[in-house]
Amino acid sequence: MAHVSGRRMYWFQTEQNQNDVKFSLMWWVSITVIWALVGDPWLAIIPSLFMAFGDGITGVVRNLVVRKRSKSPIGNVFMFIVSAPLGWYVGGLGDPSLPGWGLIAAAVATFVERYEFGPIDDNILITVFSTVVLMVGVYSGPLF
């Protein structure tokens, strides 16, 4: 609504960047799809955790190190440092317990975070790819 009405929250919303809308949409889509197909809330929140905390730390690190709005490998390093334990731990809480697949999903999410294809931004890529990895894990079975 803020983008349509022109009443943006100036501290984080810009006219050129409407990724906050995609963030919310993809959060809802990934949780809904995984929970509906698997029936487990723990596995359902993993892509959202990667997007919120993993992708979130990339912006913090970028502002501290690079000091401009850009993609940087250092951001990806920190995304993996944050996302890997989340994927392992929360993946282990799921039913089925999939800590290995949670770790793989973290690695894939970290890799795709660097890319954007027109209107398809990193929020979409992180959630879609980590959801696919987790679904492969559900149907293939635990690695450990």
N, CA, C and O atoms as CSV, one atom per row, in Angstrom:
chain,resi,resn,atom,element,x,y,z
A,1,MET,N,N,0.812,-1.190,0.000
A,1,MET,CA,C,0.000,0.000,0.000
A,1,MET,C,C,0.858,1.258,0.000
A,1,MET,O,O,0.516,2.244,-0.654
A,2,ALA,N,N,1.953,1.232,0.718
A,2,ALA,CA,C,2.784,2.429,0.804
A,2,ALA,C,C,3.324,2.831,-0.561
A,2,ALA,O,O,3.413,4.021,-0.863
A,3,HIS,N,N,3.683,1.860,-1.384
A,3,HIS,CA,C,4.207,2.177,-2.710
A,3,HIS,C,C,3.123,2.747,-3.611
A,3,HIS,O,O,3.399,3.641,-4.411
A,4,VAL,N,N,1.904,2.254,-3.499
A,4,VAL,CA,C,0.792,2.734,-4.321
A,4,VAL,C,C,0.362,4.129,-3.879
A,4,VAL,O,O,0.113,4.998,-4.715
A,5,SER,N,N,0.275,4.342,-2.584
A,5,SER,CA,C,-0.202,5.624,-2.059
A,5,SER,C,C,0.864,6.708,-2.077
A,5,SER,O,O,0.548,7.894,-1.980
A,6,GLY,N,N,2.137,6.305,-2.202
A,6,GLY,CA,C,3.221,7.279,-2.156
A,6,GLY,C,C,3.645,7.624,-0.736
A,6,GLY,O,O,4.489,8.499,-0.542
A,7,ARG,N,N,3.083,6.960,0.248
A,7,ARG,CA,C,3.403,7.234,1.649
A,7,ARG,C,C,4.384,6.177,2.157
A,7,ARG,O,O,4.042,5.352,3.005
A,8,ARG,N,N,5.598,6.214,1.628
A,8,ARG,CA,C,6.614,5.236,1.988
A,8,ARG,C,C,7.229,5.551,3.344
A,8,ARG,O,O,7.221,6.693,3.804
A,9,MET,N,N,7.752,4.526,3.959
A,9,MET,CA,C,8.517,4.706,5.189
A,9,MET,C,C,9.950,4.981,4.750
A,9,MET,O,O,10.687,4.059,4.400
A,10,TYR,N,N,10.333,6.232,4.771
A,10,TYR,CA,C,11.550,6.720,4.147
A,10,TYR,C,C,12.815,6.019,4.608
A,10,TYR,O,O,13.791,5.981,3.859
A,11,TRP,N,N,12.837,5.462,5.817
A,11,TRP,CA,C,14.063,4.869,6.338
A,11,TRP,C,C,14.396,3.527,5.698
A,11,TRP,O,O,15.525,3.056,5.834
A,12,PHE,N,N,13.435,2.887,4.993
A,12,PHE,CA,C,13.794,1.645,4.316
A,12,PHE,C,C,13.092,1.436,2.981
A,12,PHE,O,O,13.490,0.542,2.235
A,13,GLN,N,N,12.080,2.206,2.648
A,13,GLN,CA,C,11.378,2.028,1.381
A,13,GLN,C,C,11.794,3.119,0.401
A,13,GLN,O,O,11.808,4.303,0.738
A,14,THR,N,N,12.133,2.702,-0.821
A,14,THR,CA,C,12.458,3.660,-1.873
A,14,THR,C,C,11.597,3.367,-3.093
A,14,THR,O,O,11.088,2.259,-3.263
A,15,GLU,N,N,11.447,4.367,-3.926
A,15,GLU,CA,C,10.629,4.200,-5.127
A,15,GLU,C,C,11.229,3.149,-6.056
A,15,GLU,O,O,10.493,2.400,-6.699
A,16,GLN,N,N,12.554,3.085,-6.133
A,16,GLN,CA,C,13.227,2.161,-7.040
A,16,GLN,C,C,13.253,0.730,-6.522
A,16,GLN,O,O,13.504,-0.194,-7.296
A,17,ASN,N,N,13.003,0.525,-5.251
A,17,ASN,CA,C,13.151,-0.802,-4.659
A,17,ASN,C,C,11.864,-1.193,-3.938
A,17,ASN,O,O,11.564,-0.683,-2.859
A,18,GLN,N,N,11.114,-2.097,-4.547
A,18,GLN,CA,C,9.872,-2.559,-3.938
A,18,GLN,C,C,10.015,-3.994,-3.426
A,18,GLN,O,O,9.044,-4.750,-3.385
A,19,ASN,N,N,11.227,-4.353,-3.042
A,19,ASN,CA,C,11.491,-5.716,-2.590
A,19,ASN,C,C,10.798,-6.054,-1.277
A,19,ASN,O,O,10.616,-7.230,-0.964
A,20,ASP,N,N,10.408,-5.042,-0.502
A,20,ASP,CA,C,9.693,-5.331,0.737
A,20,ASP,C,C,8.359,-6.013,0.451
A,20,ASP,O,O,7.882,-6.811,1.259
A,21,VAL,N,N,7.759,-5.706,-0.687
A,21,VAL,CA,C,6.509,-6.355,-1.092
A,21,VAL,C,C,6.781,-7.820,-1.427
A,21,VAL,O,O,6.037,-8.707,-1.010
A,22,LYS,N,N,7.845,-8.067,-2.177
A,22,LYS,CA,C,8.201,-9.439,-2.551
A,22,LYS,C,C,8.614,-10.250,-1.328
A,22,LYS,O,O,8.340,-11.448,-1.248
A,23,PHE,N,N,9.267,-9.600,-0.387
A,23,PHE,CA,C,9.674,-10.265,0.852
A,23,PHE,C,C,8.450,-10.852,1.552
A,23,PHE,O,O,8.434,-12.030,1.910
A,24,SER,N,N,7.442,-10.032,1.741
A,24,SER,CA,C,6.221,-10.488,2.429
A,24,SER,C,C,5.508,-11.574,1.647
A,24,SER,O,O,5.058,-12.567,2.219
A,25,LEU,N,N,5.405,-11.388,0.351
A,25,LEU,CA,C,4.725,-12.365,-0.497
A,25,LEU,C,C,5.438,-13.714,-0.465
A,25,LEU,O,O,4.794,-14.750,-0.303
A,26,MET,N,N,6.743,-13.708,-0.615
A,26,MET,CA,C,7.493,-14.960,-0.654
A,26,MET,C,C,7.518,-15.635,0.718
A,26,MET,O,O,7.540,-16.863,0.803
A,27,TRP,N,N,7.516,-14.855,1.769
A,27,TRP,CA,C,7.420,-15.409,3.121
A,27,TRP,C,C,6.150,-16.241,3.220
A,27,TRP,O,O,6.182,-17.393,3.652
A,28,TRP,N,N,5.027,-15.643,2.815
A,28,TRP,CA,C,3.730,-16.317,2.873
A,28,TRP,C,C,3.700,-17.550,1.962
A,28,TRP,O,O,3.243,-18.616,2.375
A,29,VAL,N,N,4.184,-17.404,0.732
A,29,VAL,CA,C,4.137,-18.515,-0.232
A,29,VAL,C,C,4.942,-19.709,0.268
A,29,VAL,O,O,4.443,-20.834,0.258
A,30,SER,N,N,6.175,-19.483,0.705
A,30,SER,CA,C,7.019,-20.616,1.107
A,30,SER,C,C,6.458,-21.328,2.336
A,30,SER,O,O,6.439,-22.558,2.382
A,31,ILE,N,N,6.007,-20.575,3.319
A,31,ILE,CA,C,5.442,-21.210,4.515
A,31,ILE,C,C,4.183,-21.988,4.158
A,31,ILE,O,O,3.998,-23.118,4.609
A,32,THR,N,N,3.324,-21.388,3.355
A,32,THR,CA,C,2.063,-22.039,2.978
A,32,THR,C,C,2.305,-23.318,2.191
A,32,THR,O,O,1.697,-24.349,2.482
A,33,VAL,N,N,3.185,-23.263,1.199
A,33,VAL,CA,C,3.435,-24.430,0.342
A,33,VAL,C,C,4.039,-25.581,1.147
A,33,VAL,O,O,3.540,-26.705,1.092
A,34,ILE,N,N,5.103,-25.305,1.889
A,34,ILE,CA,C,5.757,-26.390,2.626
A,34,ILE,C,C,4.839,-26.955,3.707
A,34,ILE,O,O,4.740,-28.172,3.863
A,35,TRP,N,N,4.179,-26.094,4.439
A,35,TRP,CA,C,3.306,-26.572,5.507
A,35,TRP,C,C,2.147,-27.381,4.940
A,35,TRP,O,O,1.752,-28.393,5.520
A,36,ALA,N,N,1.599,-26.941,3.808
A,36,ALA,CA,C,0.486,-27.675,3.190
A,36,ALA,C,C,0.933,-29.039,2.670
A,36,ALA,O,O,0.205,-30.022,2.807
A,37,LEU,N,N,2.124,-29.107,2.074
A,37,LEU,CA,C,2.594,-30.362,1.485
A,37,LEU,C,C,3.180,-31.325,2.512
A,37,LEU,O,O,3.029,-32.540,2.383
A,38,VAL,N,N,3.842,-30.793,3.523
A,38,VAL,CA,C,4.554,-31.635,4.482
A,38,VAL,C,C,3.819,-31.723,5.820
A,38,VAL,O,O,3.885,-32.746,6.503
A,39,GLY,N,N,3.132,-30.671,6.183
A,39,GLY,CA,C,2.422,-30.655,7.455
A,39,GLY,C,C,3.303,-30.366,8.649
A,39,GLY,O,O,2.934,-30.675,9.782
A,40,ASP,N,N,4.472,-29.773,8.412
A,40,ASP,CA,C,5.393,-29.508,9.509
A,40,ASP,C,C,5.762,-28.023,9.542
A,40,ASP,O,O,6.307,-27.509,8.566
A,41,PRO,N,N,5.478,-27.329,10.635
A,41,PRO,CA,C,5.782,-25.901,10.692
A,41,PRO,C,C,7.275,-25.593,10.755
A,41,PRO,O,O,7.704,-24.541,10.279
A,42,TRP,N,N,8.074,-26.490,11.333
A,42,TRP,CA,C,9.512,-26.227,11.430
A,42,TRP,C,C,10.157,-26.179,10.054
A,42,TRP,O,O,10.906,-25.249,9.755
A,43,LEU,N,N,9.882,-27.155,9.227
A,43,LEU,CA,C,10.443,-27.134,7.873
A,43,LEU,C,C,9.888,-25.956,7.081
A,43,LEU,O,O,10.584,-25.386,6.241
A,44,ALA,N,N,8.639,-25.592,7.347
A,44,ALA,CA,C,7.989,-24.521,6.594
A,44,ALA,C,C,8.629,-23.156,6.818
A,44,ALA,O,O,8.571,-22.299,5.936
A,45,ILE,N,N,9.238,-22.939,7.980
A,45,ILE,CA,C,9.800,-21.610,8.248
A,45,ILE,C,C,11.249,-21.451,7.794
A,45,ILE,O,O,11.772,-20.337,7.818
A,46,ILE,N,N,11.904,-22.522,7.384
A,46,ILE,CA,C,13.328,-22.442,7.040
A,46,ILE,C,C,13.611,-21.436,5.924
A,46,ILE,O,O,14.489,-20.594,6.112
A,47,PRO,N,N,12.927,-21.463,4.773
A,47,PRO,CA,C,13.223,-20.457,3.747
A,47,PRO,C,C,13.024,-19.024,4.240
A,47,PRO,O,O,13.784,-18.130,3.866
A,48,SER,N,N,12.022,-18.802,5.065
A,48,SER,CA,C,11.787,-17.459,5.607
A,48,SER,C,C,12.911,-17.037,6.551
A,48,SER,O,O,13.282,-15.864,6.588
A,49,LEU,N,N,13.449,-17.980,7.306
A,49,LEU,CA,C,14.585,-17.671,8.177
A,49,LEU,C,C,15.803,-17.268,7.354
A,49,LEU,O,O,16.512,-16.325,7.704
A,50,PHE,N,N,16.041,-17.986,6.259
A,50,PHE,CA,C,17.161,-17.627,5.380
A,50,PHE,C,C,16.968,-16.222,4.821
A,50,PHE,O,O,17.908,-15.428,4.771
A,51,MET,N,N,15.751,-15.926,4.403
A,51,MET,CA,C,15.465,-14.630,3.804
A,51,MET,C,C,15.566,-13.518,4.857
A,51,MET,O,O,16.150,-12.468,4.586
A,52,ALA,N,N,15.017,-13.731,6.027
A,52,ALA,CA,C,14.999,-12.686,7.051
A,52,ALA,C,C,16.371,-12.475,7.695
A,52,ALA,O,O,16.875,-11.352,7.734
A,53,PHE,N,N,16.969,-13.545,8.193
A,53,PHE,CA,C,18.220,-13.404,8.933
A,53,PHE,C,C,19.452,-13.516,8.039
A,53,PHE,O,O,20.379,-12.715,8.156
A,54,GLY,N,N,19.465,-14.506,7.147
A,54,GLY,CA,C,20.617,-14.686,6.267
A,54,GLY,C,C,20.784,-13.534,5.298
A,54,GLY,O,O,21.850,-12.924,5.224
A,55,ASP,N,N,19.721,-13.234,4.550
A,55,ASP,CA,C,19.778,-12.120,3.603
A,55,ASP,C,C,19.858,-10.798,4.355
A,55,ASP,O,O,20.466,-9.845,3.868
A,56,GLY,N,N,19.256,-10.729,5.526
A,56,GLY,CA,C,19.315,-9.506,6.321
A,56,GLY,C,C,20.730,-9.130,6.724
A,56,GLY,O,O,21.089,-7.953,6.711
A,57,ILE,N,N,21.535,-10.122,7.082
A,57,ILE,CA,C,22.911,-9.837,7.502
A,57,ILE,C,C,23.757,-9.346,6.331
A,57,ILE,O,O,24.736,-8.629,6.539
A,58,THR,N,N,23.395,-9.721,5.104
A,58,THR,CA,C,24.173,-9.247,3.949
A,58,THR,C,C,24.116,-7.729,3.856
A,58,THR,O,O,25.118,-7.090,3.536
A,59,GLY,N,N,22.950,-7.144,4.131
A,59,GLY,CA,C,22.826,-5.686,4.090
A,59,GLY,C,C,23.615,-5.007,5.196
A,59,GLY,O,O,24.220,-3.957,4.978
A,60,VAL,N,N,23.612,-5.603,6.379
A,60,VAL,CA,C,24.365,-5.040,7.499
A,60,VAL,C,C,25.861,-5.061,7.182
A,60,VAL,O,O,26.551,-4.055,7.348
A,61,VAL,N,N,26.353,-6.209,6.726
A,61,VAL,CA,C,27.778,-6.342,6.403
A,61,VAL,C,C,28.148,-5.426,5.242
A,61,VAL,O,O,29.193,-4.775,5.265
A,62,ARG,N,N,27.296,-5.378,4.239
A,62,ARG,CA,C,27.563,-4.512,3.087
A,62,ARG,C,C,27.723,-3.064,3.544
A,62,ARG,O,O,28.653,-2.380,3.116
A,63,ASN,N,N,26.828,-2.593,4.404
A,63,ASN,CA,C,26.914,-1.206,4.861
A,63,ASN,C,C,28.142,-0.951,5.724
A,63,ASN,O,O,28.678,0.157,5.719
A,64,LEU,N,N,28.595,-1.956,6.463
A,64,LEU,CA,C,29.783,-1.792,7.295
A,64,LEU,C,C,31.079,-1.894,6.499
A,64,LEU,O,O,32.036,-1.172,6.778
A,65,VAL,N,N,31.117,-2.786,5.510
A,65,VAL,CA,C,32.363,-3.058,4.791
A,65,VAL,C,C,32.436,-2.311,3.459
A,65,VAL,O,O,33.393,-1.577,3.213
A,66,VAL,N,N,31.442,-2.491,2.606
A,66,VAL,CA,C,31.475,-1.923,1.254
A,66,VAL,C,C,30.994,-0.474,1.254
A,66,VAL,O,O,31.467,0.336,0.457
A,67,ARG,N,N,30.077,-0.148,2.125
A,67,ARG,CA,C,29.529,1.194,2.304
A,67,ARG,C,C,28.746,1.727,1.109
A,67,ARG,O,O,28.662,2.939,0.908
A,68,LYS,N,N,28.173,0.822,0.316
A,68,LYS,CA,C,27.259,1.223,-0.753
A,68,LYS,C,C,26.336,0.055,-1.060
A,68,LYS,O,O,26.633,-1.090,-0.718
A,69,ARG,N,N,25.219,0.352,-1.703
A,69,ARG,CA,C,24.216,-0.667,-2.017
A,69,ARG,C,C,24.695,-1.477,-3.221
A,69,ARG,O,O,24.598,-1.032,-4.365
A,70,SER,N,N,25.210,-2.671,-2.942
A,70,SER,CA,C,25.694,-3.552,-4.008
A,70,SER,C,C,25.778,-4.973,-3.460
A,70,SER,O,O,25.726,-5.194,-2.250
A,71,LYS,N,N,25.908,-5.922,-4.367
A,71,LYS,CA,C,26.126,-7.310,-3.954
A,71,LYS,C,C,27.622,-7.481,-3.707
A,71,LYS,O,O,28.450,-6.968,-4.459
A,72,SER,N,N,27.952,-8.199,-2.656
A,72,SER,CA,C,29.354,-8.388,-2.312
A,72,SER,C,C,29.566,-9.806,-1.792
A,72,SER,O,O,28.730,-10.324,-1.051
A,73,PRO,N,N,30.678,-10.440,-2.174
A,73,PRO,CA,C,30.958,-11.788,-1.680
A,73,PRO,C,C,31.027,-11.860,-0.151
A,73,PRO,O,O,30.687,-12.891,0.430
A,74,ILE,N,N,31.461,-10.789,0.501
A,74,ILE,CA,C,31.539,-10.812,1.965
A,74,ILE,C,C,30.143,-10.962,2.571
A,74,ILE,O,O,29.982,-11.583,3.622
A,75,GLY,N,N,29.152,-10.399,1.913
A,75,GLY,CA,C,27.775,-10.567,2.365
A,75,GLY,C,C,27.341,-12.018,2.300
A,75,GLY,O,O,26.649,-12.512,3.190
A,76,ASN,N,N,27.756,-12.705,1.229
A,76,ASN,CA,C,27.412,-14.115,1.083
A,76,ASN,C,C,28.097,-14.982,2.132
A,76,ASN,O,O,27.512,-15.948,2.623
A,77,VAL,N,N,29.315,-14.644,2.471
A,77,VAL,CA,C,30.020,-15.393,3.518
A,77,VAL,C,C,29.241,-15.298,4.827
A,77,VAL,O,O,29.019,-16.300,5.506
A,78,PHE,N,N,28.836,-14.089,5.165
A,78,PHE,CA,C,28.089,-13.913,6.414
A,78,PHE,C,C,26.689,-14.506,6.330
A,78,PHE,O,O,26.154,-14.973,7.335
A,79,MET,N,N,26.095,-14.491,5.148
A,79,MET,CA,C,24.786,-15.132,5.005
A,79,MET,C,C,24.901,-16.620,5.326
A,79,MET,O,O,24.056,-17.173,6.030
A,80,PHE,N,N,25.940,-17.264,4.812
A,80,PHE,CA,C,26.107,-18.688,5.092
A,80,PHE,C,C,26.406,-18.931,6.571
A,80,PHE,O,O,25.913,-19.898,7.152
A,81,ILE,N,N,27.206,-18.063,7.178
A,81,ILE,CA,C,27.517,-18.205,8.605
A,81,ILE,C,C,26.240,-18.154,9.442
A,81,ILE,O,O,26.127,-18.862,10.443
A,82,VAL,N,N,25.288,-17.330,9.043
A,82,VAL,CA,C,24.017,-17.218,9.768
A,82,VAL,C,C,23.052,-18.332,9.364
A,82,VAL,O,O,22.403,-18.931,10.222
A,83,SER,N,N,22.955,-18.611,8.065
A,83,SER,CA,C,21.942,-19.548,7.558
A,83,SER,C,C,22.268,-21.012,7.831
A,83,SER,O,O,21.358,-21.802,8.084
A,84,ALA,N,N,23.533,-21.388,7.787
A,84,ALA,CA,C,23.907,-22.800,7.961
A,84,ALA,C,C,23.436,-23.361,9.306
A,84,ALA,O,O,22.801,-24.415,9.328
A,85,PRO,N,N,23.727,-22.695,10.426
A,85,PRO,CA,C,23.227,-23.244,11.687
A,85,PRO,C,C,21.702,-23.224,11.782
A,85,PRO,O,O,21.107,-24.120,12.382
A,86,LEU,N,N,21.069,-22.208,11.193
A,86,LEU,CA,C,19.602,-22.171,11.187
A,86,LEU,C,C,19.042,-23.369,10.431
A,86,LEU,O,O,18.132,-24.045,10.910
A,87,GLY,N,N,19.593,-23.627,9.241
A,87,GLY,CA,C,19.127,-24.755,8.436
A,87,GLY,C,C,19.344,-26.081,9.134
A,87,GLY,O,O,18.464,-26.941,9.128
A,88,TRP,N,N,20.511,-26.252,9.735
A,88,TRP,CA,C,20.832,-27.497,10.435
A,88,TRP,C,C,19.923,-27.696,11.648
A,88,TRP,O,O,19.320,-28.756,11.816
A,89,TYR,N,N,19.833,-26.668,12.490
A,89,TYR,CA,C,19.077,-26.805,13.739
A,89,TYR,C,C,17.573,-26.931,13.487
A,89,TYR,O,O,16.936,-27.867,13.971
A,90,VAL,N,N,17.013,-25.995,12.737
A,90,VAL,CA,C,15.564,-26.015,12.502
A,90,VAL,C,C,15.188,-27.204,11.621
A,90,VAL,O,O,14.126,-27.797,11.804
A,91,GLY,N,N,16.053,-27.556,10.663
A,91,GLY,CA,C,15.806,-28.756,9.862
A,91,GLY,C,C,15.767,-30.007,10.720
A,91,GLY,O,O,15.024,-30.945,10.430
A,92,GLY,N,N,16.565,-30.018,11.776
A,92,GLY,CA,C,16.562,-31.148,12.702
A,92,GLY,C,C,15.319,-31.224,13.573
A,92,GLY,O,O,14.989,-32.290,14.092
A,93,LEU,N,N,14.629,-30.103,13.737
A,93,LEU,CA,C,13.399,-30.081,14.535
A,93,LEU,C,C,12.190,-30.578,13.752
A,93,LEU,O,O,11.159,-30.923,14.329
A,94,GLY,N,N,12.332,-30.608,12.428
A,94,GLY,CA,C,11.199,-30.972,11.579
A,94,GLY,C,C,10.829,-32.437,11.663
A,94,GLY,O,O,11.562,-33.263,12.207
A,95,ASP,N,N,9.673,-32.728,11.108
A,95,ASP,CA,C,9.213,-34.114,10.998
A,95,ASP,C,C,8.801,-34.349,9.553
A,95,ASP,O,O,7.681,-34.011,9.168
A,96,PRO,N,N,9.683,-34.918,8.751
A,96,PRO,CA,C,10.902,-35.650,9.107
A,96,PRO,C,C,12.052,-34.713,9.480
A,96,PRO,O,O,12.103,-33.561,9.050
A,97,SER,N,N,12.969,-35.237,10.289
A,97,SER,CA,C,14.147,-34.493,10.707
A,97,SER,C,C,15.142,-34.453,9.552
A,97,SER,O,O,15.626,-35.495,9.109
A,98,LEU,N,N,15.449,-33.240,9.060
A,98,LEU,CA,C,16.289,-33.093,7.868
A,98,LEU,C,C,17.415,-32.081,8.071
A,98,LEU,O,O,17.498,-31.111,7.317
A,99,PRO,N,N,18.288,-32.275,9.068
A,99,PRO,CA,C,19.343,-31.282,9.267
A,99,PRO,C,C,20.292,-31.162,8.076
A,99,PRO,O,O,20.718,-30.058,7.735
A,100,GLY,N,N,20.623,-32.275,7.448
A,100,GLY,CA,C,21.508,-32.237,6.280
A,100,GLY,C,C,20.899,-31.467,5.125
A,100,GLY,O,O,21.577,-30.673,4.472
A,101,TRP,N,N,19.619,-31.701,4.872
A,101,TRP,CA,C,18.932,-30.969,3.806
A,101,TRP,C,C,18.776,-29.497,4.172
A,101,TRP,O,O,18.794,-28.640,3.289
A,102,GLY,N,N,18.625,-29.191,5.449
A,102,GLY,CA,C,18.578,-27.794,5.882
A,102,GLY,C,C,19.888,-27.086,5.611
A,102,GLY,O,O,19.904,-25.916,5.230
A,103,LEU,N,N,20.996,-27.802,5.810
A,103,LEU,CA,C,22.318,-27.245,5.530
A,103,LEU,C,C,22.515,-27.033,4.027
A,103,LEU,O,O,23.039,-26.000,3.610
A,104,ILE,N,N,22.099,-27.998,3.223
A,104,ILE,CA,C,22.191,-27.851,1.763
A,104,ILE,C,C,21.319,-26.687,1.297
A,104,ILE,O,O,21.730,-25.908,0.436
A,105,ALA,N,N,20.122,-26.568,1.860
A,105,ALA,CA,C,19.239,-25.453,1.501
A,105,ALA,C,C,19.891,-24.115,1.841
A,105,ALA,O,O,19.736,-23.146,1.098
A,106,ALA,N,N,20.617,-24.053,2.955
A,106,ALA,CA,C,21.329,-22.828,3.331
A,106,ALA,C,C,22.411,-22.491,2.313
A,106,ALA,O,O,22.576,-21.330,1.939
A,107,ALA,N,N,23.145,-23.503,1.866
A,107,ALA,CA,C,24.194,-23.278,0.868
A,107,ALA,C,C,23.601,-22.801,-0.454
A,107,ALA,O,O,24.124,-21.871,-1.068
A,108,VAL,N,N,22.530,-23.423,-0.886
A,108,VAL,CA,C,21.880,-23.028,-2.143
A,108,VAL,C,C,21.306,-21.618,-2.018
A,108,VAL,O,O,21.459,-20.809,-2.933
A,109,ALA,N,N,20.648,-21.315,-0.903
A,109,ALA,CA,C,20.089,-19.977,-0.690
A,109,ALA,C,C,21.194,-18.921,-0.702
A,109,ALA,O,O,21.015,-17.834,-1.252
A,110,THR,N,N,22.324,-19.243,-0.097
A,110,THR,CA,C,23.455,-18.318,-0.081
A,110,THR,C,C,23.975,-18.081,-1.491
A,110,THR,O,O,24.303,-16.949,-1.847
A,111,PHE,N,N,24.055,-19.125,-2.289
A,111,PHE,CA,C,24.538,-18.994,-3.667
A,111,PHE,C,C,23.611,-18.115,-4.501
A,111,PHE,O,O,24.080,-17.215,-5.197
A,112,VAL,N,N,22.313,-18.361,-4.442
A,112,VAL,CA,C,21.378,-17.625,-5.305
A,112,VAL,C,C,21.120,-16.204,-4.813
A,112,VAL,O,O,20.586,-15.390,-5.567
A,113,GLU,N,N,21.483,-15.884,-3.578
A,113,GLU,CA,C,21.262,-14.533,-3.054
A,113,GLU,C,C,21.976,-13.480,-3.884
A,113,GLU,O,O,21.539,-12.330,-3.927
A,114,ARG,N,N,23.046,-13.845,-4.531
A,114,ARG,CA,C,23.843,-12.890,-5.320
A,114,ARG,C,C,23.162,-12.440,-6.600
A,114,ARG,O,O,23.602,-11.472,-7.220
A,115,TYR,N,N,22.110,-13.111,-7.006
A,115,TYR,CA,C,21.542,-12.864,-8.327
A,115,TYR,C,C,20.181,-12.187,-8.275
A,115,TYR,O,O,19.412,-12.356,-7.329
A,116,GLU,N,N,19.912,-11.421,-9.313
A,116,GLU,CA,C,18.598,-10.827,-9.557
A,116,GLU,C,C,18.394,-10.830,-11.061
A,116,GLU,O,O,19.324,-10.552,-11.819
A,117,PHE,N,N,17.192,-11.141,-11.489
A,117,PHE,CA,C,16.862,-11.185,-12.910
A,117,PHE,C,C,15.644,-10.306,-13.145
A,117,PHE,O,O,14.508,-10.778,-13.097
A,118,GLY,N,N,15.887,-9.023,-13.400
A,118,GLY,CA,C,14.779,-8.100,-13.590
A,118,GLY,C,C,13.927,-8.038,-12.335
A,118,GLY,O,O,14.434,-7.724,-11.258
A,119,PRO,N,N,12.632,-8.336,-12.460
A,119,PRO,CA,C,11.751,-8.270,-11.290
A,119,PRO,C,C,11.913,-9.455,-10.328
A,119,PRO,O,O,11.342,-9.452,-9.237
A,120,ILE,N,N,12.682,-10.455,-10.727
A,120,ILE,CA,C,12.911,-11.622,-9.862
A,120,ILE,C,C,14.138,-11.322,-9.004
A,120,ILE,O,O,15.276,-11.444,-9.457
A,121,ASP,N,N,13.885,-10.931,-7.766
A,121,ASP,CA,C,14.978,-10.529,-6.886
A,121,ASP,C,C,15.434,-11.677,-5.986
A,121,ASP,O,O,14.926,-12.795,-6.072
A,122,ASP,N,N,16.394,-11.375,-5.130
A,122,ASP,CA,C,16.954,-12.414,-4.268
A,122,ASP,C,C,15.937,-12.977,-3.281
A,122,ASP,O,O,16.057,-14.136,-2.883
A,123,ASN,N,N,14.947,-12.199,-2.876
A,123,ASN,CA,C,13.918,-12.733,-1.973
A,123,ASN,C,C,13.153,-13.877,-2.627
A,123,ASN,O,O,12.840,-14.875,-1.977
A,124,ILE,N,N,12.859,-13.730,-3.896
A,124,ILE,CA,C,12.167,-14.789,-4.637
A,124,ILE,C,C,13.086,-15.989,-4.815
A,124,ILE,O,O,12.680,-17.126,-4.569
A,125,LEU,N,N,14.319,-15.744,-5.240
A,125,LEU,CA,C,15.258,-16.841,-5.500
A,125,LEU,C,C,15.580,-17.636,-4.235
A,125,LEU,O,O,15.605,-18.866,-4.263
A,126,ILE,N,N,15.823,-16.944,-3.138
A,126,ILE,CA,C,16.148,-17.630,-1.879
A,126,ILE,C,C,15.019,-18.561,-1.470
A,126,ILE,O,O,15.259,-19.724,-1.148
A,127,THR,N,N,13.796,-18.063,-1.479
A,127,THR,CA,C,12.682,-18.892,-1.011
A,127,THR,C,C,12.346,-20.013,-1.977
A,127,THR,O,O,12.068,-21.132,-1.546
A,128,VAL,N,N,12.366,-19.738,-3.273
A,128,VAL,CA,C,12.029,-20.786,-4.249
A,128,VAL,C,C,13.063,-21.905,-4.206
A,128,VAL,O,O,12.700,-23.078,-4.117
A,129,PHE,N,N,14.334,-21.560,-4.267
A,129,PHE,CA,C,15.370,-22.592,-4.319
A,129,PHE,C,C,15.491,-23.362,-3.003
A,129,PHE,O,O,15.668,-24.580,-3.020
A,130,SER,N,N,15.400,-22.677,-1.872
A,130,SER,CA,C,15.489,-23.416,-0.609
A,130,SER,C,C,14.249,-24.276,-0.387
A,130,SER,O,O,14.343,-25.350,0.208
A,131,THR,N,N,13.097,-23.824,-0.855
A,131,THR,CA,C,11.888,-24.653,-0.778
A,131,THR,C,C,12.044,-25.909,-1.620
A,131,THR,O,O,11.687,-27.002,-1.179
A,132,VAL,N,N,12.573,-25.761,-2.826
A,132,VAL,CA,C,12.784,-26.924,-3.701
A,132,VAL,C,C,13.747,-27.911,-3.044
A,132,VAL,O,O,13.487,-29.114,-3.037
A,133,VAL,N,N,14.850,-27.419,-2.495
A,133,VAL,CA,C,15.816,-28.307,-1.833
A,133,VAL,C,C,15.156,-29.049,-0.671
A,133,VAL,O,O,15.341,-30.257,-0.522
A,134,LEU,N,N,14.400,-28.344,0.138
A,134,LEU,CA,C,13.735,-28.998,1.274
A,134,LEU,C,C,12.713,-30.029,0.813
A,134,LEU,O,O,12.583,-31.086,1.431
A,135,MET,N,N,11.990,-29.740,-0.255
A,135,MET,CA,C,11.012,-30.705,-0.763
A,135,MET,C,C,11.710,-31.941,-1.324
A,135,MET,O,O,11.221,-33.058,-1.154
A,136,VAL,N,N,12.842,-31.752,-1.987
A,136,VAL,CA,C,13.633,-32.905,-2.438
A,136,VAL,C,C,14.051,-33.726,-1.222
A,136,VAL,O,O,13.997,-34.956,-1.253
A,137,GLY,N,N,14.465,-33.051,-0.154
A,137,GLY,CA,C,14.844,-33.745,1.073
A,137,GLY,C,C,13.700,-34.518,1.698
A,137,GLY,O,O,13.887,-35.638,2.175
A,138,VAL,N,N,12.518,-33.926,1.697
A,138,VAL,CA,C,11.346,-34.605,2.265
A,138,VAL,C,C,11.063,-35.890,1.503
A,138,VAL,O,O,10.790,-36.928,2.106
A,139,TYR,N,N,11.129,-35.823,0.179
A,139,TYR,CA,C,10.780,-36.993,-0.631
A,139,TYR,C,C,11.939,-37.970,-0.810
A,139,TYR,O,O,11.717,-39.132,-1.147
A,140,SER,N,N,13.185,-37.510,-0.586
A,140,SER,CA,C,14.346,-38.407,-0.689
A,140,SER,C,C,14.696,-39.052,0.643
A,140,SER,O,O,15.251,-40.150,0.681
A,141,GLY,N,N,14.376,-38.379,1.718
A,141,GLY,CA,C,14.692,-38.892,3.046
A,141,GLY,C,C,15.914,-38.222,3.637
A,141,GLY,O,O,16.664,-37.554,2.925
A,142,PRO,N,N,16.121,-38.393,4.927
A,142,PRO,CA,C,17.251,-37.767,5.621
A,142,PRO,C,C,18.594,-38.238,5.067
A,142,PRO,O,O,18.732,-39.371,4.606
A,143,LEU,N,N,19.573,-37.348,5.122
A,143,LEU,CA,C,20.931,-37.696,4.690
A,143,LEU,C,C,21.698,-38.401,5.800
A,143,LEU,O,O,22.587,-39.208,5.525
A,144,PHE,N,N,21.368,-38.108,7.030
A,144,PHE,CA,C,22.103,-38.669,8.175
A,144,PHE,C,C,21.162,-39.423,9.076
A,144,PHE,O,O,21.586,-39.969,10.095
